[in-house]
Amino acid sequence: MIGFLLHSADDSYDVTAVSSAQKAITLMENQSIALFILDYALPEISGVELCRMIRQTDSETPIILYSGMTRELDRHEALTAGATEFLIKPNDLERLVETVGRLMNERLIIFEEQTFH
């Protein structure tokens, strides 16, 4: 659903969805990822733990934790693990699209600055 929503908002988005943390790790090893959207609850490990794992090798790619977990402790744990943003399902669905757009534009600006300097 999120992939459809994002592609509808901007058809230049190439969205790849995976169903587990292991599949996400394998995907990361085989291709460049511009932005991650993680759920808090994943089959093998939590989205927060996957976020920590990503941050061990990638400190720059934006990570959005989009979760049904609503406690401030959950938000704090995600941001401490390295998440760029923490949004709450389903209330922040429109904000998710806006946040993805903003983060992708920020990455484009950084890329252009690095390319031309």
A tleap script that builds the chain and sets N, CA, C and O, in Angstrom:
source leaprc.protein.ff14SB
mol = sequence {
  NMET ILE GLY PHE LEU LEU HIE SER ALA ASP
  ASP SER TYR ASP VAL THR ALA VAL SER SER
  ALA GLN LYS ALA ILE THR LEU MET GLU ASN
  GLN SER ILE ALA LEU PHE ILE LEU ASP TYR
  ALA LEU PRO GLU ILE SER GLY VAL GLU LEU
  CYS ARG MET ILE ARG GLN THR ASP SER GLU
  THR PRO ILE ILE LEU TYR SER GLY MET THR
  ARG GLU LEU ASP ARG HIE GLU ALA LEU THR
  ALA GLY ALA THR GLU PHE LEU ILE LYS PRO
  ASN ASP LEU GLU ARG LEU VAL GLU THR VAL
  GLY ARG LEU MET ASN GLU ARG LEU ILE ILE
  PHE GLU GLU GLN THR PHE CHIE
}
set mol.1.N position { 0.821 -1.184 0.000 }
set mol.1.CA position { 0.000 0.000 0.000 }
set mol.1.C position { 0.870 1.254 0.000 }
set mol.1.O position { 0.591 2.205 -0.730 }
set mol.2.N position { 1.917 1.258 0.813 }
set mol.2.CA position { 2.787 2.430 0.888 }
set mol.2.C position { 3.480 2.647 -0.460 }
set mol.2.O position { 3.605 3.782 -0.919 }
set mol.3.N position { 3.924 1.574 -1.084 }
set mol.3.CA position { 4.548 1.682 -2.392 }
set mol.3.C position { 3.609 2.305 -3.414 }
set mol.3.O position { 4.014 3.174 -4.187 }
set mol.4.N position { 2.374 1.868 -3.418 }
set mol.4.CA position { 1.374 2.422 -4.329 }
set mol.4.C position { 1.146 3.896 -4.034 }
set mol.4.O position { 1.086 4.715 -4.951 }
set mol.5.N position { 1.021 4.229 -2.775 }
set mol.5.CA position { 0.789 5.618 -2.364 }
set mol.5.C position { 1.949 6.516 -2.800 }
set mol.5.O position { 1.730 7.596 -3.348 }
set mol.6.N position { 3.174 6.068 -2.555 }
set mol.6.CA position { 4.331 6.878 -2.913 }
set mol.6.C position { 4.472 7.009 -4.424 }
set mol.6.O position { 4.773 8.089 -4.931 }
set mol.7.N position { 4.257 5.919 -5.137 }
set mol.7.CA position { 4.354 5.969 -6.599 }
set mol.7.C position { 3.260 6.867 -7.174 }
set mol.7.O position { 3.483 7.545 -8.177 }
set mol.8.N position { 2.078 6.879 -6.549 }
set mol.8.CA position { 0.994 7.764 -6.990 }
set mol.8.C position { 1.351 9.224 -6.751 }
set mol.8.O position { 0.986 10.096 -7.540 }
set mol.9.N position { 2.066 9.489 -5.659 }
set mol.9.CA position { 2.457 10.860 -5.338 }
set mol.9.C position { 3.552 11.363 -6.266 }
set mol.9.O position { 3.581 12.543 -6.616 }
set mol.10.N position { 4.459 10.465 -6.667 }
set mol.10.CA position { 5.564 10.835 -7.547 }
set mol.10.C position { 5.966 9.595 -8.333 }
set mol.10.O position { 6.575 8.677 -7.784 }
set mol.11.N position { 5.626 9.570 -9.609 }
set mol.11.CA position { 5.870 8.352 -10.386 }
set mol.11.C position { 7.345 8.099 -10.678 }
set mol.11.O position { 7.690 7.089 -11.293 }
set mol.12.N position { 8.220 9.010 -10.243 }
set mol.12.CA position { 9.656 8.750 -10.400 }
set mol.12.C position { 10.197 7.861 -9.275 }
set mol.12.O position { 11.309 7.342 -9.370 }
set mol.13.N position { 9.404 7.688 -8.208 }
set mol.13.CA position { 9.846 6.822 -7.115 }
set mol.13.C position { 9.859 5.370 -7.582 }
set mol.13.O position { 8.883 4.875 -8.147 }
set mol.14.N position { 10.955 4.713 -7.341 }
set mol.14.CA position { 11.083 3.287 -7.617 }
set mol.14.C position { 11.060 2.598 -6.259 }
set mol.14.O position { 12.073 2.550 -5.562 }
set mol.15.N position { 9.913 2.072 -5.891 }
set mol.15.CA position { 9.705 1.510 -4.555 }
set mol.15.C position { 9.881 0.002 -4.594 }
set mol.15.O position { 9.273 -0.686 -5.414 }
set mol.16.N position { 10.718 -0.502 -3.697 }
set mol.16.CA position { 10.902 -1.942 -3.539 }
set mol.16.C position { 10.492 -2.304 -2.119 }
set mol.16.O position { 11.034 -1.767 -1.152 }
set mol.17.N position { 9.542 -3.207 -2.000 }
set mol.17.CA position { 9.077 -3.634 -0.683 }
set mol.17.C position { 9.599 -5.034 -0.400 }
set mol.17.O position { 9.618 -5.895 -1.279 }
set mol.18.N position { 10.018 -5.247 0.837 }
set mol.18.CA position { 10.435 -6.572 1.277 }
set mol.18.C position { 9.662 -6.930 2.541 }
set mol.18.O position { 9.154 -6.054 3.240 }
set mol.19.N position { 9.580 -8.215 2.823 }
set mol.19.CA position { 8.732 -8.677 3.919 }
set mol.19.C position { 9.484 -9.054 5.187 }
set mol.19.O position { 8.875 -9.501 6.159 }
set mol.20.N position { 10.815 -8.876 5.186 }
set mol.20.CA position { 11.560 -9.242 6.386 }
set mol.20.C position { 12.850 -8.436 6.468 }
set mol.20.O position { 13.305 -7.859 5.481 }
set mol.21.N position { 13.420 -8.410 7.647 }
set mol.21.CA position { 14.688 -7.713 7.860 }
set mol.21.C position { 15.793 -8.367 7.047 }
set mol.21.O position { 16.632 -7.670 6.477 }
set mol.22.N position { 15.809 -9.683 6.983 }
set mol.22.CA position { 16.847 -10.378 6.221 }
set mol.22.C position { 16.786 -10.014 4.747 }
set mol.22.O position { 17.822 -9.828 4.109 }
set mol.23.N position { 15.583 -9.911 4.203 }
set mol.23.CA position { 15.448 -9.514 2.800 }
set mol.23.C position { 15.904 -8.071 2.602 }
set mol.23.O position { 16.477 -7.738 1.564 }
set mol.24.N position { 15.655 -7.224 3.582 }
set mol.24.CA position { 16.125 -5.835 3.505 }
set mol.24.C position { 17.648 -5.786 3.520 }
set mol.24.O position { 18.250 -5.023 2.765 }
set mol.25.N position { 18.268 -6.583 4.361 }
set mol.25.CA position { 19.736 -6.624 4.451 }
set mol.25.C position { 20.324 -7.129 3.130 }
set mol.25.O position { 21.303 -6.576 2.630 }
set mol.26.N position { 19.729 -8.168 2.577 }
set mol.26.CA position { 20.194 -8.694 1.293 }
set mol.26.C position { 20.052 -7.643 0.197 }
set mol.26.O position { 20.946 -7.483 -0.634 }
set mol.27.N position { 18.945 -6.940 0.195 }
set mol.27.CA position { 18.730 -5.883 -0.789 }
set mol.27.C position { 19.787 -4.794 -0.649 }
set mol.27.O position { 20.326 -4.319 -1.649 }
set mol.28.N position { 20.084 -4.398 0.583 }
set mol.28.CA position { 21.099 -3.369 0.838 }
set mol.28.C position { 22.466 -3.794 0.325 }
set mol.28.O position { 23.232 -2.968 -0.171 }
set mol.29.N position { 22.767 -5.057 0.442 }
set mol.29.CA position { 24.068 -5.567 0.005 }
set mol.29.C position { 24.203 -5.576 -1.511 }
set mol.29.O position { 25.315 -5.571 -2.040 }
set mol.30.N position { 23.066 -5.590 -2.214 }
set mol.30.CA position { 23.093 -5.747 -3.659 }
set mol.30.C position { 22.731 -4.501 -4.461 }
set mol.30.O position { 22.912 -4.481 -5.679 }
set mol.31.N position { 22.231 -3.475 -3.808 }
set mol.31.CA position { 21.895 -2.258 -4.539 }
set mol.31.C position { 21.893 -1.054 -3.610 }
set mol.31.O position { 21.821 -1.177 -2.387 }
set mol.32.N position { 21.974 0.095 -4.225 }
set mol.32.CA position { 21.963 1.344 -3.476 }
set mol.32.C position { 20.520 1.700 -3.111 }
set mol.32.O position { 19.614 1.603 -3.939 }
set mol.33.N position { 20.330 2.106 -1.873 }
set mol.33.CA position { 19.002 2.478 -1.387 }
set mol.33.C position { 19.024 3.975 -1.095 }
set mol.33.O position { 19.941 4.466 -0.437 }
set mol.34.N position { 18.024 4.698 -1.581 }
set mol.34.CA position { 17.971 6.148 -1.380 }
set mol.34.C position { 17.289 6.519 -0.072 }
set mol.34.O position { 17.576 7.569 0.502 }
set mol.35.N position { 16.380 5.657 0.409 }
set mol.35.CA position { 15.616 5.951 1.617 }
set mol.35.C position { 14.985 4.658 2.108 }
set mol.35.O position { 14.532 3.836 1.312 }
set mol.36.N position { 14.958 4.485 3.421 }
set mol.36.CA position { 14.320 3.315 4.026 }
set mol.36.C position { 13.051 3.736 4.741 }
set mol.36.O position { 13.019 4.774 5.403 }
set mol.37.N position { 12.005 2.935 4.609 }
set mol.37.CA position { 10.809 3.065 5.444 }
set mol.37.C position { 10.677 1.727 6.157 }
set mol.37.O position { 10.462 0.692 5.526 }
set mol.38.N position { 10.806 1.761 7.465 }
set mol.38.CA position { 10.767 0.536 8.258 }
set mol.38.C position { 9.543 0.517 9.161 }
set mol.38.O position { 9.122 1.548 9.685 }
set mol.39.N position { 8.990 -0.652 9.331 }
set mol.39.CA position { 7.944 -0.852 10.326 }
set mol.39.C position { 8.624 -1.228 11.630 }
set mol.39.O position { 9.705 -1.816 11.616 }
set mol.40.N position { 8.018 -0.903 12.736 }
set mol.40.CA position { 8.579 -1.259 14.036 }
set mol.40.C position { 8.556 -2.772 14.226 }
set mol.40.O position { 9.516 -3.367 14.714 }
set mol.41.N position { 7.438 -3.379 13.829 }
set mol.41.CA position { 7.258 -4.821 14.044 }
set mol.41.C position { 7.597 -5.580 12.765 }
set mol.41.O position { 6.867 -5.510 11.776 }
set mol.42.N position { 8.710 -6.304 12.797 }
set mol.42.CA position { 9.127 -7.151 11.682 }
set mol.42.C position { 9.187 -8.596 12.171 }
set mol.42.O position { 9.295 -8.832 13.374 }
set mol.43.N position { 9.118 -9.570 11.257 }
set mol.43.CA position { 9.078 -10.970 11.676 }
set mol.43.C position { 10.263 -11.434 12.527 }
set mol.43.O position { 10.053 -12.098 13.543 }
set mol.44.N position { 11.500 -11.105 12.145 }
set mol.44.CA position { 12.656 -11.651 12.861 }
set mol.44.C position { 13.176 -10.725 13.961 }
set mol.44.O position { 13.435 -11.154 15.086 }
set mol.45.N position { 13.321 -9.460 13.613 }
set mol.45.CA position { 13.832 -8.466 14.557 }
set mol.45.C position { 12.975 -7.218 14.443 }
set mol.45.O position { 12.180 -7.092 13.512 }
set mol.46.N position { 13.127 -6.312 15.366 }
set mol.46.CA position { 12.331 -5.089 15.305 }
set mol.46.C position { 12.893 -4.144 14.252 }
set mol.46.O position { 14.059 -4.242 13.869 }
set mol.47.N position { 12.057 -3.238 13.796 }
set mol.47.CA position { 12.509 -2.208 12.877 }
set mol.47.C position { 13.583 -1.340 13.501 }
set mol.47.O position { 14.460 -0.833 12.801 }
set mol.48.N position { 13.520 -1.167 14.805 }
set mol.48.CA position { 14.537 -0.384 15.510 }
set mol.48.C position { 15.884 -1.100 15.437 }
set mol.48.O position { 16.913 -0.465 15.209 }
set mol.49.N position { 15.880 -2.408 15.629 }
set mol.49.CA position { 17.125 -3.168 15.535 }
set mol.49.C position { 17.664 -3.132 14.103 }
set mol.49.O position { 18.871 -3.003 13.902 }
set mol.50.N position { 16.789 -3.244 13.117 }
set mol.50.CA position { 17.226 -3.142 11.725 }
set mol.50.C position { 17.801 -1.752 11.462 }
set mol.50.O position { 18.798 -1.618 10.751 }
set mol.51.N position { 17.197 -0.747 12.015 }
set mol.51.CA position { 17.719 0.617 11.887 }
set mol.51.C position { 19.138 0.695 12.445 }
set mol.51.O position { 20.024 1.272 11.816 }
set mol.52.N position { 19.351 0.119 13.617 }
set mol.52.CA position { 20.702 0.091 14.204 }
set mol.52.C position { 21.690 -0.614 13.276 }
set mol.52.O position { 22.819 -0.159 13.094 }
set mol.53.N position { 21.254 -1.728 12.692 }
set mol.53.CA position { 22.117 -2.482 11.789 }
set mol.53.C position { 22.474 -1.654 10.550 }
set mol.53.O position { 23.622 -1.648 10.107 }
set mol.54.N position { 21.495 -0.968 10.009 }
set mol.54.CA position { 21.752 -0.114 8.839 }
set mol.54.C position { 22.761 0.964 9.206 }
set mol.54.O position { 23.685 1.242 8.442 }
set mol.55.N position { 22.586 1.569 10.372 }
set mol.55.CA position { 23.468 2.663 10.785 }
set mol.55.C position { 24.907 2.212 11.033 }
set mol.55.O position { 25.817 3.041 11.021 }
set mol.56.N position { 25.127 0.946 11.252 }
set mol.56.CA position { 26.495 0.450 11.420 }
set mol.56.C position { 27.312 0.613 10.148 }
set mol.56.O position { 28.531 0.778 10.213 }
set mol.57.N position { 26.660 0.568 8.995 }
set mol.57.CA position { 27.380 0.686 7.729 }
set mol.57.C position { 26.952 1.890 6.897 }
set mol.57.O position { 27.609 2.226 5.911 }
set mol.58.N position { 25.870 2.535 7.279 }
set mol.58.CA position { 25.337 3.645 6.482 }
set mol.58.C position { 24.796 4.721 7.415 }
set mol.58.O position { 23.722 4.570 7.997 }
set mol.59.N position { 25.536 5.784 7.548 }
set mol.59.CA position { 25.122 6.848 8.473 }
set mol.59.C position { 24.328 7.953 7.790 }
set mol.59.O position { 23.865 8.879 8.456 }
set mol.60.N position { 24.164 7.873 6.479 }
set mol.60.CA position { 23.575 8.991 5.756 }
set mol.60.C position { 22.191 8.750 5.164 }
set mol.60.O position { 21.384 9.679 5.110 }
set mol.61.N position { 21.896 7.548 4.723 }
set mol.61.CA position { 20.612 7.302 4.068 }
set mol.61.C position { 19.471 7.533 5.051 }
set mol.61.O position { 19.485 6.980 6.150 }
set mol.62.N position { 18.479 8.346 4.670 }
set mol.62.CA position { 17.351 8.594 5.575 }
set mol.62.C position { 16.594 7.305 5.900 }
set mol.62.O position { 16.402 6.439 5.047 }
set mol.63.N position { 16.177 7.212 7.149 }
set mol.63.CA position { 15.374 6.080 7.612 }
set mol.63.C position { 14.137 6.635 8.294 }
set mol.63.O position { 14.227 7.391 9.261 }
set mol.64.N position { 12.978 6.247 7.774 }
set mol.64.CA position { 11.704 6.609 8.399 }
set mol.64.C position { 11.173 5.369 9.092 }
set mol.64.O position { 10.992 4.332 8.455 }
set mol.65.N position { 10.924 5.462 10.372 }
set mol.65.CA position { 10.247 4.376 11.074 }
set mol.65.C position { 8.767 4.753 11.076 }
set mol.65.O position { 8.374 5.752 11.678 }
set mol.66.N position { 7.958 3.952 10.405 }
set mol.66.CA position { 6.520 4.194 10.270 }
set mol.66.C position { 5.827 3.074 11.015 }
set mol.66.O position { 5.819 1.931 10.560 }
set mol.67.N position { 5.245 3.397 12.157 }
set mol.67.CA position { 4.832 2.354 13.075 }
set mol.67.C position { 3.497 2.636 13.750 }
set mol.67.O position { 3.061 3.782 13.855 }
set mol.68.N position { 2.872 1.577 14.195 }
set mol.68.CA position { 1.675 1.686 15.008 }
set mol.68.C position { 1.997 1.907 16.477 }
set mol.68.O position { 1.096 2.131 17.285 }
set mol.69.N position { 3.280 1.844 16.829 }
set mol.69.CA position { 3.715 2.070 18.208 }
set mol.69.C position { 3.602 3.566 18.490 }
set mol.69.O position { 4.181 4.378 17.769 }
set mol.70.N position { 2.873 3.928 19.516 }
set mol.70.CA position { 2.580 5.343 19.723 }
set mol.70.C position { 3.189 5.937 20.988 }
set mol.70.O position { 3.025 7.128 21.248 }
set mol.71.N position { 3.880 5.137 21.766 }
set mol.71.CA position { 4.453 5.671 23.002 }
set mol.71.C position { 5.657 6.564 22.695 }
set mol.71.O position { 6.375 6.338 21.721 }
set mol.72.N position { 5.863 7.554 23.513 }
set mol.72.CA position { 7.024 8.434 23.352 }
set mol.72.C position { 8.318 7.631 23.490 }
set mol.72.O position { 9.317 7.948 22.845 }
set mol.73.N position { 8.303 6.598 24.325 }
set mol.73.CA position { 9.468 5.725 24.472 }
set mol.73.C position { 9.825 5.052 23.146 }
set mol.73.O position { 11.004 4.912 22.822 }
set mol.74.N position { 8.814 4.635 22.376 }
set mol.74.CA position { 9.054 4.014 21.072 }
set mol.74.C position { 9.710 5.012 20.115 }
set mol.74.O position { 10.649 4.672 19.395 }
set mol.75.N position { 9.206 6.238 20.119 }
set mol.75.CA position { 9.782 7.292 19.277 }
set mol.75.C position { 11.235 7.546 19.677 }
set mol.75.O position { 12.118 7.638 18.824 }
set mol.76.N position { 11.466 7.655 20.959 }
set mol.76.CA position { 12.823 7.919 21.462 }
set mol.76.C position { 13.775 6.783 21.075 }
set mol.76.O position { 14.899 7.034 20.641 }
set mol.77.N position { 13.327 5.547 21.230 }
set mol.77.CA position { 14.152 4.396 20.889 }
set mol.77.C position { 14.509 4.405 19.398 }
set mol.77.O position { 15.651 4.129 19.032 }
set mol.78.N position { 13.541 4.721 18.548 }
set mol.78.CA position { 13.777 4.752 17.101 }
set mol.78.C position { 14.767 5.848 16.727 }
set mol.78.O position { 15.690 5.613 15.948 }
set mol.79.N position { 14.582 7.027 17.270 }
set mol.79.CA position { 15.470 8.141 16.942 }
set mol.79.C position { 16.871 7.910 17.497 }
set mol.79.O position { 17.860 8.277 16.861 }
set mol.80.N position { 16.960 7.311 18.664 }
set mol.80.CA position { 18.260 6.975 19.246 }
set mol.80.C position { 18.981 5.927 18.398 }
set mol.80.O position { 20.209 5.938 18.307 }
set mol.81.N position { 18.225 5.028 17.783 }
set mol.81.CA position { 18.811 3.984 16.932 }
set mol.81.C position { 19.303 4.549 15.600 }
set mol.81.O position { 20.034 3.880 14.868 }
set mol.82.N position { 18.902 5.777 15.290 }
set mol.82.CA position { 19.372 6.403 14.062 }
set mol.82.C position { 18.302 6.738 13.049 }
set mol.82.O position { 18.618 7.176 11.943 }
set mol.83.N position { 17.037 6.542 13.401 }
set mol.83.CA position { 15.965 6.910 12.476 }
set mol.83.C position { 15.971 8.418 12.251 }
set mol.83.O position { 16.203 9.196 13.176 }
set mol.84.N position { 15.718 8.809 11.031 }
set mol.84.CA position { 15.642 10.215 10.679 }
set mol.84.C position { 14.305 10.794 11.131 }
set mol.84.O position { 14.235 11.923 11.617 }
set mol.85.N position { 13.251 10.009 10.964 }
set mol.85.CA position { 11.885 10.420 11.328 }
set mol.85.C position { 11.155 9.235 11.942 }
set mol.85.O position { 11.467 8.080 11.654 }
set mol.86.N position { 10.182 9.538 12.791 }
set mol.86.CA position { 9.310 8.517 13.370 }
set mol.86.C position { 7.881 8.981 13.136 }
set mol.86.O position { 7.462 10.005 13.675 }
set mol.87.N position { 7.135 8.236 12.342 }
set mol.87.CA position { 5.756 8.588 12.029 }
set mol.87.C position { 4.837 7.469 12.493 }
set mol.87.O position { 5.229 6.303 12.540 }
set mol.88.N position { 3.604 7.843 12.837 }
set mol.88.CA position { 2.662 6.891 13.427 }
set mol.88.C position { 1.596 6.480 12.421 }
set mol.88.O position { 0.960 7.320 11.784 }
set mol.89.N position { 1.413 5.148 12.292 }
set mol.89.CA position { 0.359 4.577 11.445 }
set mol.89.C position { -0.978 4.718 12.144 }
set mol.89.O position { -1.015 4.744 13.374 }
set mol.90.N position { -2.029 4.805 11.444 }
set mol.90.CA position { -2.161 5.273 10.067 }
set mol.90.C position { -2.286 6.791 10.002 }
set mol.90.O position { -2.420 7.365 8.921 }
set mol.91.N position { -2.242 7.436 11.168 }
set mol.91.CA position { -2.512 8.875 11.254 }
set mol.91.C position { -1.588 9.722 10.397 }
set mol.91.O position { -2.019 10.729 9.836 }
set mol.92.N position { -0.342 9.338 10.287 }
set mol.92.CA position { 0.643 10.161 9.589 }
set mol.92.C position { 0.839 9.753 8.131 }
set mol.92.O position { 1.905 9.994 7.565 }
set mol.93.N position { -0.171 9.140 7.512 }
set mol.93.CA position { -0.017 8.660 6.139 }
set mol.93.C position { 0.284 9.805 5.177 }
set mol.93.O position { 1.197 9.695 4.358 }
set mol.94.N position { -0.465 10.899 5.263 }
set mol.94.CA position { -0.181 12.052 4.398 }
set mol.94.C position { 1.187 12.647 4.727 }
set mol.94.O position { 1.926 13.064 3.835 }
set mol.95.N position { 1.506 12.680 5.986 }
set mol.95.CA position { 2.806 13.202 6.401 }
set mol.95.C position { 3.936 12.309 5.897 }
set mol.95.O position { 5.038 12.791 5.634 }
set mol.96.N position { 3.668 11.013 5.763 }
set mol.96.CA position { 4.675 10.096 5.238 }
set mol.96.C position { 5.072 10.507 3.815 }
set mol.96.O position { 6.257 10.569 3.489 }
set mol.97.N position { 4.080 10.786 2.980 }
set mol.97.CA position { 4.352 11.202 1.603 }
set mol.97.C position { 5.147 12.506 1.597 }
set mol.97.O position { 6.110 12.644 0.842 }
set mol.98.N position { 4.753 13.450 2.426 }
set mol.98.CA position { 5.458 14.733 2.506 }
set mol.98.C position { 6.893 14.539 2.994 }
set mol.98.O position { 7.823 15.151 2.468 }
set mol.99.N position { 7.064 13.693 3.992 }
set mol.99.CA position { 8.386 13.452 4.564 }
set mol.99.C position { 9.301 12.772 3.555 }
set mol.99.O position { 10.468 13.143 3.431 }
set mol.100.N position { 8.789 11.788 2.839 }
set mol.100.CA position { 9.588 11.121 1.810 }
set mol.100.C position { 10.028 12.149 0.766 }
set mol.100.O position { 11.196 12.169 0.377 }
set mol.101.N position { 9.119 12.991 0.316 }
set mol.101.CA position { 9.456 14.015 -0.668 }
set mol.101.C position { 10.529 14.966 -0.162 }
set mol.101.O position { 11.472 15.290 -0.883 }
set mol.102.N position { 10.382 15.408 1.077 }
set mol.102.CA position { 11.360 16.328 1.661 }
set mol.102.C position { 12.733 15.667 1.781 }
set mol.102.O position { 13.744 16.256 1.400 }
set mol.103.N position { 12.767 14.449 2.307 }
set mol.103.CA position { 14.046 13.763 2.482 }
set mol.103.C position { 14.713 13.438 1.141 }
set mol.103.O position { 15.935 13.524 1.020 }
set mol.104.N position { 13.924 13.070 0.148 }
set mol.104.CA position { 14.497 12.795 -1.168 }
set mol.104.C position { 15.055 14.077 -1.787 }
set mol.104.O position { 16.113 14.044 -2.415 }
set mol.105.N position { 14.362 15.199 -1.619 }
set mol.105.CA position { 14.872 16.476 -2.126 }
set mol.105.C position { 16.152 16.880 -1.413 }
set mol.105.O position { 17.078 17.388 -2.046 }
set mol.106.N position { 16.219 16.662 -0.100 }
set mol.106.CA position { 17.434 16.974 0.650 }
set mol.106.C position { 18.598 16.127 0.149 }
set mol.106.O position { 19.712 16.632 0.009 }
set mol.107.N position { 18.359 14.855 -0.121 }
set mol.107.CA position { 19.425 13.977 -0.639 }
set mol.107.C position { 19.886 14.441 -2.013 }
set mol.107.O position { 21.079 14.402 -2.314 }
set mol.108.N position { 18.955 14.875 -2.843 }
set mol.108.CA position { 19.305 15.366 -4.171 }
set mol.108.C position { 20.181 16.613 -4.073 }
set mol.108.O position { 21.159 16.741 -4.810 }
set mol.109.N position { 19.841 17.524 -3.178 }
set mol.109.CA position { 20.631 18.742 -2.986 }
set mol.109.C position { 22.039 18.386 -2.514 }
set mol.109.O position { 23.020 18.928 -3.024 }
set mol.110.N position { 22.144 17.484 -1.551 }
set mol.110.CA position { 23.462 17.067 -1.046 }
set mol.110.C position { 24.269 16.420 -2.164 }
set mol.110.O position { 25.460 16.697 -2.312 }
set mol.111.N position { 23.628 15.561 -2.951 }
set mol.111.CA position { 24.316 14.895 -4.057 }
set mol.111.C position { 24.825 15.926 -5.070 }
set mol.111.O position { 25.963 15.840 -5.532 }
set mol.112.N position { 23.972 16.901 -5.412 }
set mol.112.CA position { 24.377 17.924 -6.374 }
set mol.112.C position { 25.532 18.761 -5.828 }
set mol.112.O position { 26.449 19.107 -6.573 }
set mol.113.N position { 25.497 19.089 -4.544 }
set mol.113.CA position { 26.580 19.872 -3.949 }
set mol.113.C position { 27.893 19.095 -3.977 }
set mol.113.O position { 28.947 19.663 -4.262 }
set mol.114.N position { 27.832 17.798 -3.683 }
set mol.114.CA position { 29.043 16.981 -3.703 }
set mol.114.C position { 29.569 16.799 -5.118 }
set mol.114.O position { 30.780 16.733 -5.330 }
set mol.115.N position { 28.671 16.717 -6.080 }
set mol.115.CA position { 29.055 16.509 -7.464 }
set mol.115.C position { 29.744 17.743 -8.048 }
set mol.115.O position { 30.688 17.616 -8.828 }
set mol.116.N position { 29.280 18.919 -7.677 }
set mol.116.CA position { 29.790 20.138 -8.282 }
set mol.116.C position { 30.893 20.806 -7.481 }
set mol.116.O position { 31.356 21.881 -7.862 }
set mol.117.N position { 31.325 20.203 -6.388 }
set mol.117.CA position { 32.440 20.780 -5.621 }
set mol.117.C position { 33.685 19.967 -5.736 }
set mol.117.O position { 34.709 20.319 -5.150 }
savepdb mol mol.pdb
quit
